[in-house]
């Protein structure tokens, strides 16, 4: 991540493509038949758009091509298949582009190496908040967060995740980002990565439950698939990127 540029972009694109492939697998299990190859190519373009100037034109062409391809492949449920294909391009592929948008930013307010440290801070906060939420939930959890989707998640755990994310973001601010982030910025990062990001986890859990599977894949023993690993990240990072876009004058 330190080097940024195309090596980092290709890593993120590969992870996003694998997660998108897993999502298409869930869709197949649910009865939809997304156009996997077409969707993955469009998804790679969506993920890499901060690095690819022609990306908007390519994605516009994909929008035109999708209904044509669905028509010519003679599908039983063309509308559902087209919608499934397009959804995979947006989630997780399109949302993952926000990671590259942050890392490749040359905004003046970030200062020297600011893009690296901001991206690192947010990613670490998302990953660490999961551990803090688990610990807080085990110790203090009483109130279900969304019992129908995930019976074990609690509001106390969610708050614990946000507190842990705040402490970690505060540490990054004091160590390397004191001139870049305000304390309000730190609070926004904490809420986005520690609480709101859990909506991504809940949404993916809901998708998996609807088709009767526990994990999106089995590539990572004990951890499931890559979609299981980035479901919270692709919710938190776009929100923080949008916040910076609005409040800091651009990325």
Secondary structure, DSSP 8 states (H G I E B T S, - for coil): --S-HHHHHHHHHHHHHHHHHHHHHHHHHTT----HHHHHHHHHHHHTTTT-TTHHHHHHHHHHHHHHHHHHTT-TTHHHHHHHHHHHIIIIIIHHHHHHHHHT---GGG-TTHHHHHHHHHHHHHHHHHHHHHHHHHHH--SEEETTTEEEEEHHHHHHHHHHHHHHHHHHHHHH-TTT--HHHHHHHHHIIIIITHHHHHHHHHHHHHHT-SSS-SSBTTTB-HHHHHTTHHHHHHHHHHHHHHHSS--
